[in-house]
Amino acid sequence: MKILMISVDDSLVRYVSSSIEYSINRAIDCVSAISLVGQTDFDVIFVDGALPYVSTTTLIEKLYKVKSDLKIITLCTKYNNLTLPEDKNCDKLFKPVDKELLVQMVAC
């Protein structure tokens, strides 16, 4: 399974990486994320809901322009005000997942 995690949260990426049997590719900014998505067919992409310099919605829209069949899970905290893109691709976007819940799910 090919996984991409787009996050600047080192502790979250380290924890998820150490808790699953798959290697995780990581991007910390929009440019590297778009480049990686253009080069690799990822099975799933985790996008941090709190990225610096670019809104999560903008990044997701740009990723869908590169490949329209992506499976993206947005990681949020209860403090995020995430507005999902209103376009035909939004039905492919999984509902946002709380970061703490993800950590609990991965730990099982």
Order of alpha helices (4+ residues) and beta strands (2+ residues): beta-alpha-beta-alpha-beta-alpha-beta-beta-alpha
